[in-house]
Amino acid sequence: QVQLVESGGGLVQPGGSLRLACAASGSVDSLNFMGWYRQAPGKERELVAALTSGGSTKYAAYVKGRFTISRGSAKNTVYLQMNSLKPEDTAVYYCNARSSYFPREYVYWGQGTQVTVSS
């Protein structure tokens, strides 16, 4: 019913920038974008940036000042602008969304997009 697709990842040098996009399709009217997560090999998936329905944004300490989460003009799209990238940012980045009615029962993830920061 709901599909999330991330894009925009790739290989970038330290200090470079990438813009990730997440596009949702399906029953998007009842969908709340929760934010972006990332997962490095052998590590737990962690929250990077959160976006609430009220427009508030929150960031993990290690990306604050470098990353920006935002909604696109189309309500089914969210972005993650990543600047001043560091090797430690290397991970698979995932978009997360939840049902506005059953946020615990219906959780959606995209397939992820690989971000590699290396010289």
ABEGO torsion letter per residue (X at the ends): XBBBBBBGBEBBBBGBBBBBBBBBBEBAAABBBAEBBBBBBGBBBBBABBBBAAGBBBBBAAABGABBBBBBABAABBBBBBBGBBAAABBBBBBBBBBAABAAABBBBBAEBBBBBBX
